[in-house]
């Protein structure tokens, strides 16, 4: 789409919604929007939000907005609003391994490359998605990489039954009356199974739940009344250890039994290959379905191959995860080509309850997923202790390898709930532990979870958080800067119900947070703010978190929060 035409259209529908400052958007060709008189337009005299930051006084201060990578690449409405009003963008989890790494480890970064090419043209900043996180990982790739190792195994004999020498049948029949028929032919006795029977021809042996079983038996079919051979085939089906031997499922999801054909004439060998059912405690083979013929069974042999895999050793798992880690960094940074210089290195690693020592939260661990920190240990350190050092080394080296300037690279650790003193102290503990082991960690990206509550102290928690963050000496970035609204009774107020007075209170609280950040965080440590949602969510019926609200005619209009941002950033 022609960018000039798109911006003209945006102005037309939104009544001076945007003020343009990026180079590609400066020339509007003399276009002027005529406000629609059917509804009130406020704050149209304000400029782009980012223009109100005094870069001389606050050289490191930036204001970013979150936008999904695919939405950004559309270069449509959200894209235009974002880049004309904010210093930069954050793509969140939009280029995490889950979306870009296949089960076999192939990586496709076309969306990211497209976005970065455009960003280079318009001179827009990007804060990089978490390079390492517990969420949005390529679980299928991890599962394939860490799968048990295939090994050579030999078959194990389990049971041999010779009915040719048996005197009586001591097994179980669910239907019919099987018996030993003596001197059935010149080769001895045989187990005689009448028509329409259900008989366990072998049972009671121990099972290997992971084994693959082969059961072979010799069988011959005869007519019911005369010992003359049949004219046509007989069919049976088998159940092995609680699992019906089948050929798949029909369109209704029902199992389709596998037919074993017994040909008329002489003896033949039937081979059943199957695995035990999950409910089985003992092994057996049940045969049924002989509707037209008597069956004779001479002998049965059962053997199995044990699972021909073994779990990877601890060292193999360590090596495998390090391989995955380096491959991911290599692919990501090759696509980046040094253009994104600021990344969340590690994201939300702290557990919510488990402690490593009194007052210090452990990192998250998992028994059913692959978490990087669970496998990166060495002889003297746990994987948790080495996590930050190993991942920062891999990411830094890959960044430089593909054209990045190491002196420009900044790594943040992002975490949520840092208004809780215990969580903040725990994060500081782990950052120090990682840095002691060689990690590069420049800053903290504090994820906010703010709600303005009427008639409540909404300021203390923010002041305390910022005071404590300032003491860390790290660069401080605030993310997910969205504020929800609750009335005095604790009811959530949605965007389509909020009053003008309530919206103003919400705007004032946004301004308070911005001013508190700019006053409490030393200027040299200010890494900026990132707005989580620039519009009220859910097209106006969700939370009133945006700088733009839905107008009665369906257009998005600047609201009081927009003005609050501009005033606070300018120091008013």
C-alpha positions in Angstrom: 0.0 0.0 0.0 1.2 3.5 -0.8 2.2 4.9 2.6 1.2 8.5 1.9 -2.3 7.4 0.8 -2.6 5.2 3.9 -1.8 8.1 6.3 -4.2 10.4 4.5 -6.9 7.8 5.1 -6.0 7.5 8.7 -6.3 11.2 9.2 -9.6 11.2 7.4 -11.3 8.6 9.6 -9.8 9.6 12.9 -9.8 13.3 13.0 -6.1 14.1 13.3 -5.6 10.9 15.1 -1.9 10.9 14.4 0.9 13.5 14.3 3.6 12.5 11.9 7.3 12.5 12.7 9.1 9.6 11.0 10.8 10.7 7.8 8.7 8.7 5.4 5.5 10.2 6.9 6.4 13.9 6.9 5.1 14.8 3.4 1.3 14.7 3.5 0.9 16.5 0.2 -1.0 19.4 1.7 -3.7 17.1 2.9 -5.9 18.4 5.8 -8.5 16.4 7.7 -11.9 17.9 8.3 -13.2 16.9 11.7 -16.6 15.1 11.6 -19.1 17.5 13.3 -21.2 14.6 14.4 -18.9 13.8 17.4 -16.5 15.7 19.6 -12.8 15.6 18.8 -10.5 16.2 21.7 -6.8 16.5 21.9 -6.3 17.0 18.1 -3.9 19.8 18.8 -1.4 17.4 20.4 1.6 16.1 18.6 3.0 12.5 18.6 3.6 11.1 22.0 7.3 10.6 21.5 7.8 14.2 20.5 7.2 15.3 24.1 10.3 13.6 25.5 13.2 16.0 26.2 16.0 14.0 24.8 18.6 16.5 26.1 17.4 16.0 29.7 16.5 12.3 29.3 18.8 11.0 26.5 18.1 7.3 27.3 14.3 7.7 27.8 12.2 6.1 25.1 8.5 5.3 24.8 7.7 2.1 22.9 4.6 0.2 22.0 3.9 -3.6 21.8 2.7 -4.9 18.4 2.5 -8.3 17.0 5.1 -9.0 14.3 2.6 -10.1 11.7 0.4 -7.1 12.4 3.5 -4.8 12.0 4.3 -6.4 8.7 0.9 -5.6 7.3 1.8 -1.9 7.4 -1.8 -1.0 8.1 -3.6 0.9 10.8 -1.9 -0.5 13.9 1.5 -0.2 12.3 1.0 3.5 11.3 -0.4 4.5 14.7 2.5 2.8 16.4 5.5 4.1 14.5 4.2 7.7 14.2 3.6 8.0 17.9 6.3 5.9 19.6 10.1 5.7 19.5 10.1 2.0 19.0 8.2 -1.3 19.0 8.4 -4.5 20.9 7.2 -7.7 19.3 6.7 -9.6 22.5 6.7 -13.4 21.9 6.1 -12.9 18.2 9.5 -14.4 17.2 9.9 -17.1 19.8 11.1 -20.6 18.8 7.5 -22.0 18.8 6.6 -20.0 15.8 9.9 -20.3 13.9 11.5 -23.7 14.6 10.1 -26.9 13.1 10.2 -30.3 14.7 13.4 -31.1 12.8 15.1 -27.8 13.8 14.6 -25.9 10.6 14.2 -22.2 11.2 12.3 -19.7 9.1 12.7 -16.1 10.0 11.1 -14.5 6.9 8.6 -12.5 9.0 11.4 -11.1 11.2 13.6 -10.2 8.2 10.7 -8.4 6.5 10.1 -6.4 9.7 13.7 -5.5 10.2 14.2 -4.5 6.6 11.3 -2.0 7.0 12.5 -0.9 10.4 15.9 0.0 8.9 14.1 2.2 6.3 12.1 4.2 8.8 14.7 4.4 11.6 12.5 2.8 14.3 13.9 1.1 17.4 13.1 -2.5 18.4 13.3 -4.1 21.8 13.9 -7.8 21.1 11.7 -10.6 22.2 13.0 -12.8 25.0 15.8 -14.9 23.6 15.3 -17.6 26.3 12.0 -18.3 28.1 10.0 -21.1 29.5 7.1 -20.2 27.3 6.7 -20.4 23.5 9.5 -22.8 23.1 9.7 -25.3 20.3 8.6 -28.3 22.4 8.4 -30.6 19.4 12.0 -29.8 18.5 13.1 -30.3 22.1 11.3 -33.6 22.3 12.9 -34.9 19.1 16.4 -33.7 20.3 16.1 -35.2 23.7 14.3 -38.4 22.7 15.8 -41.7 24.0 18.8 -43.1 22.1 18.1 -46.1 19.9 20.2 -49.2 20.8 20.5 -52.8 19.6 18.4 -55.4 21.5 17.9 -59.1 21.1 14.6 -60.9 21.3 13.7 -62.5 24.6 11.8 -65.9 24.6 8.8 -65.7 26.9 6.6 -68.8 26.5 6.5 -72.0 24.5 3.4 -74.2 24.6 3.3 -77.6 22.8 -0.2 -78.9 22.6 1.0 -81.9 20.7 2.0 -83.6 24.0 -0.7 -82.0 26.2 -3.2 -84.3 27.8 -5.7 -81.8 28.9 -6.5 -78.1 28.2 -6.0 -76.1 31.4 -6.4 -72.6 29.9 -9.4 -70.3 29.8 -12.3 -70.1 27.4 -14.8 -67.3 27.4 -17.0 -69.1 24.9 -17.0 -72.6 23.6 -15.4 -75.8 25.0 -11.9 -76.3 23.7 -10.2 -79.6 24.4 -7.2 -81.6 23.6 -7.8 -84.0 20.7 -5.4 -86.9 20.9 -3.7 -88.4 17.9 -5.2 -85.8 15.7 -2.7 -86.7 13.0 0.6 -88.5 12.8 2.3 -85.6 14.5 0.5 -85.8 17.8 -2.2 -84.1 19.8 -3.7 -80.6 19.2 -6.0 -78.1 20.9 -9.4 -78.3 19.3 -11.4 -75.1 19.3 -15.1 -75.4 18.2 -16.8 -72.9 16.0 -17.7 -69.4 17.4 -15.3 -69.8 20.3 -13.3 -67.3 22.3 -10.2 -69.0 23.7 -7.0 -67.9 25.4 -4.4 -70.1 23.6 -1.7 -68.7 25.8 -2.0 -66.7 29.0 -0.5 -65.6 32.3 3.0 -64.7 31.3 4.9 -61.6 32.6 4.8 -58.5 30.4 7.3 -55.9 29.4 5.0 -52.9 29.0 7.4 -51.3 26.6 8.1 -54.5 24.7 7.1 -55.4 21.1 5.7 -58.9 21.0 5.6 -61.6 18.4 3.3 -64.5 19.0 3.3 -67.3 16.5 1.1 -70.4 16.5 0.5 -73.2 14.1 -3.1 -73.7 13.1 -5.3 -75.8 10.8 -9.0 -75.4 10.0 -11.6 -78.2 9.5 -15.3 -78.4 9.0 -17.3 -79.0 12.0 -18.7 -82.5 11.4 -16.3 -84.2 9.0 -12.6 -84.3 9.1 -12.4 -83.2 5.5 -10.7 -80.0 4.6 -12.7 -76.8 4.1 -13.4 -75.4 0.7 -12.9 -71.7 1.7 -10.9 -69.6 4.0 -11.7 -69.0 7.7 -11.1 -65.7 9.5 -10.2 -64.9 13.1 -9.1 -61.9 15.0 -6.8 -61.6 18.0 -6.5 -59.6 21.2 -3.1 -59.4 22.8 -2.8 -58.3 26.4 -5.8 -56.0 26.5 -5.1 -54.6 23.1 -7.2 -55.6 20.0 -4.9 -56.2 17.1 -6.3 -53.8 14.5 -5.7 -52.0 11.3 -6.7 -48.6 12.4 -10.0 -46.8 13.1 -13.1 -46.2 11.0 -14.7 -42.7 10.4 -16.5 -43.0 13.7 -13.3 -43.7 15.6 -14.0 -47.4 16.2 -11.2 -49.9 15.9 -11.1 -52.1 12.8 -10.0 -55.6 13.8 -7.3 -57.1 11.8 -8.4 -60.4 10.1 -6.0 -63.3 10.2 -6.9 -65.7 7.4 -6.7 -69.4 8.0 -6.5 -71.2 4.6 -8.0 -74.6 4.1 -5.6 -77.5 3.8 -2.6 -78.1 5.8 -1.0 -76.5 8.9 0.1 -72.9 8.7 1.9 -70.5 10.9 0.1 -67.3 12.0 2.3 -64.4 13.3 0.7 -61.7 15.5 2.9 -58.7 16.2 1.6 -56.2 18.7 2.2 -54.3 21.9 0.5 -54.7 25.3 -2.5 -52.5 26.2 -1.9 -49.9 28.9 -4.3 -51.8 31.3 -2.7 -55.2 31.0 -0.9 -56.8 33.9 -0.3 -60.2 32.4 0.2 -61.4 28.9 -2.2 -63.4 26.8 -3.5 -64.0 23.3 -7.3 -64.4 22.8 -8.5 -65.7 19.5 -12.1 -65.5 18.3 -14.3 -65.2 15.2 -14.0 -68.7 13.7 -17.6 -68.8 12.5 -17.4 -71.6 9.9 -14.7 -74.0 11.0 -13.1 -75.9 13.9 -9.6 -74.8 14.5 -6.7 -76.9 15.7 -3.7 -75.4 17.5 -0.5 -77.3 17.7 2.0 -75.0 19.4 2.4 -71.4 20.5 5.6 -69.4 20.8 5.9 -65.9 22.5 8.9 -63.7 22.3 9.4 -59.9 22.6 12.0 -57.3 21.8 12.6 -54.9 24.7 12.3 -51.2 24.1 15.3 -50.6 21.9 15.8 -47.1 23.3 17.5 -45.8 26.4 17.2 -42.4 28.0 20.0 -40.0 27.2 22.6 -39.7 29.9 22.8 -36.5 31.9 25.9 -35.4 29.9 24.2 -36.3 26.6 21.1 -34.2 27.6 23.5 -31.3 28.6 25.3 -31.5 25.3 21.9 -31.7 23.4 20.4 -28.7 25.1 23.6 -26.6 24.5 23.5 -27.6 20.9 19.9 -26.4 20.7 20.7 -23.2 22.5 23.6 -22.3 20.2 21.6 -23.2 17.1 18.7 -21.0 18.1 21.0 -18.1 18.9 22.8 -18.6 15.6 19.6 -18.6 13.6 18.1 -15.6 15.4 21.1 -13.4 15.2 21.8 -14.3 11.6 18.3 -13.0 10.7 18.9 -10.0 13.0 22.2 -8.9 11.4 23.0 -6.7 14.4 19.9 -4.5 13.8 18.1 -5.2 17.1 20.6 -4.1 19.8 18.4 -4.5 23.0 16.9 -7.8 24.0 15.2 -9.5 26.9 17.7 -12.3 27.4 15.8 -14.3 30.0 12.0 -14.0 30.6 10.0 -14.8 33.7 12.3 -17.4 35.1 11.3 -17.2 38.8 9.0 -19.7 40.4 6.0 -18.4 42.3 6.5 -20.5 45.5 9.5 -22.8 45.5 12.5 -21.4 47.4 16.1 -22.3 47.0 16.8 -20.8 50.4 14.6 -18.9 52.9 13.3 -15.8 51.2 14.8 -16.5 47.8 12.6 -18.0 45.1 13.9 -20.8 42.9 13.8 -20.8 39.2 10.9 -22.6 37.5 11.5 -26.3 36.8 9.5 -28.8 34.8 9.0 -32.6 34.6 7.0 -32.6 31.4 8.7 -29.8 29.3 12.3 -29.0 28.5 13.4 -25.9 30.4 16.9 -24.7 29.5 17.9 -24.2 33.1 17.2 -27.9 34.0 20.1 -29.2 31.8 23.0 -26.7 31.7 24.8 -27.9 34.8 28.5 -28.8 35.1 30.6 -30.5 37.8 30.3 -27.7 40.3 27.2 -25.7 39.3 23.5 -26.4 38.8 21.8 -25.5 35.6 20.0 -22.7 37.3 23.3 -21.2 38.4 24.8 -21.4 35.0 21.6 -20.4 33.0 22.3 -16.7 32.6 26.0 -17.1 31.9 25.6 -19.8 29.2 22.7 -18.1 27.4 24.3 -14.6 27.4 27.6 -16.0 26.1 25.8 -17.9 23.2 23.6 -14.9 22.3 26.5 -12.4 22.5 28.8 -14.4 20.3 26.1 -15.0 17.7 25.2 -11.3 17.8 28.8 -10.3 17.0 29.2 -13.2 14.5 26.5 -11.8 12.3 27.5 -8.2 12.2 26.5 -6.8 15.6 28.6 -4.4 17.6 29.2 -5.9 21.1 29.5 -2.4 22.7 25.9 -1.6 21.6 24.3 -4.8 22.8 22.1 -4.7 25.9 20.6 -7.6 27.7 17.7 -7.4 30.1 16.2 -9.9 32.4 12.4 -9.6 32.3 10.2 -10.5 35.2 6.8 -10.0 36.6 5.5 -9.2 40.1 8.6 -7.3 41.1 6.4 -5.0 43.4 6.6 -8.1 45.7 9.9 -7.5 47.6 10.6 -11.2 47.8 10.4 -11.6 44.0 12.7 -8.6 43.5 15.2 -9.8 46.0 15.1 -13.3 44.3 15.7 -11.7 40.9 18.7 -9.8 42.3 20.0 -13.0 43.8 19.9 -14.8 40.5 21.3 -11.9 38.5 24.3 -11.8 40.8 24.7 -15.5 40.6 24.7 -15.4 36.8 27.0 -12.4 36.7 29.4 -14.2 39.0 29.5 -17.0 36.5 30.2 -14.6 33.6 26.8 -13.4 32.4 26.2 -10.1 30.7 23.1 -8.5 32.2 22.6 -4.8 31.6 19.1 -4.2 32.8 15.8 -5.3 34.3 12.6 -5.2 32.3 9.9 -5.0 34.9 6.5 -6.2 33.7 3.8 -4.1 35.3 0.4 -5.4 36.3 -1.3 -2.2 37.4 -4.9 -1.5 38.4 -6.3 1.8 39.5 -8.7 1.3 42.3 -11.0 4.1 43.4 -10.5 5.4 47.0 -7.3 3.3 47.4 -3.6 4.0 47.8 -2.5 3.4 44.2 0.8 5.2 44.5 2.8 3.5 47.3 3.3 0.2 45.4 4.7 2.0 42.4 6.9 4.3 44.4 8.3 1.4 46.4 8.9 -0.7 43.2 10.8 2.2 41.5 12.8 3.0 44.6 13.9 -0.6 44.8 14.6 -0.9 41.1 16.7 2.2 41.2 18.9 0.7 43.9 19.9 -2.2 41.6 22.1 0.0 39.5 20.8 -1.7 36.4 19.1 -0.1 33.4 15.4 -0.1 34.2 12.7 -0.7 31.6 8.9 -0.9 32.4 6.9 -3.1 30.1 3.2 -4.0 29.8 2.4 -0.4 30.9 -1.4 -0.9 30.9 -3.6 0.2 33.8 -7.0 -1.4 34.4 -9.8 0.3 36.4 -11.8 -0.9 39.4 -14.4 1.0 41.3 -14.5 1.3 45.1 -16.4 -2.0 45.3 -13.8 -3.9 43.3 -15.8 -4.1 40.1 -13.9 -3.9 36.9 -14.9 -1.0 34.7 -14.8 -1.7 31.0 -14.0 0.8 28.3 -17.5 1.1 27.0 -18.8 1.9 30.5 -16.1 4.2 31.9 -17.2 7.8 32.7 -15.3 10.9 31.7 -14.4 11.4 35.3 -13.1 7.9 35.7 -11.1 8.1 32.5 -9.5 11.2 33.8 -8.5 9.5 37.0 -7.0 6.7 35.0 -5.1 9.2 32.9 -3.8 10.9 35.9 -2.5 7.6 37.3 -0.7 6.9 34.0 0.9 10.3 34.4 1.9 9.6 37.9 3.6 6.4 36.9 5.5 8.1 34.1 6.6 11.0 36.3 7.6 8.6 39.2 9.7 6.6 36.8 11.4 9.7 35.3 12.2 11.2 38.8 13.1 8.0 40.7 15.1 6.2 38.1 18.4 8.0 37.4 18.5 9.4 33.9 21.5 7.2 33.0 19.5 4.1 34.0 16.3 5.0 32.2 15.7 2.5 29.4 12.1 3.6 28.8 8.5 2.5 29.0 6.6 0.1 26.7 2.8 0.4 26.3 1.2 -3.0 26.2 -2.0 -1.9 24.3 -2.3 1.4 22.6 -6.0 0.9 22.1 -8.7 0.0 24.6 -8.9 -3.8 24.3 -11.6 -5.8 22.6 -12.8 -3.0 20.4 -14.0 -0.9 23.3 -15.8 -3.6 25.4 -12.6 -4.6 27.3 -10.3 -2.8 29.7 -9.8 1.0 29.2 -6.1 0.6 28.8 -5.5 2.5 25.6 -4.4 6.0 24.6 -7.2 5.7 22.0 -10.9 4.9 22.6 -13.7 3.8 20.3 -15.9 6.7 19.2 -19.6 6.5 18.6 -19.0 6.3 14.9 -16.5 3.4 15.3 -13.3 5.4 14.8 -10.5 5.4 17.3 -9.9 8.8 19.0 -7.3 10.0 21.4 -8.5 10.0 25.0 -7.4 11.6 28.3 -4.6 9.1 28.7 -3.0 10.3 25.5 -2.9 13.8 26.9 -1.6 12.5 30.2 1.3 10.7 28.4 2.2 13.9 26.5 2.1 16.1 29.6 4.0 13.7 31.8 6.7 13.0 29.3 7.2 16.8 28.8 7.5 17.3 32.5 4.3 19.1 33.1 
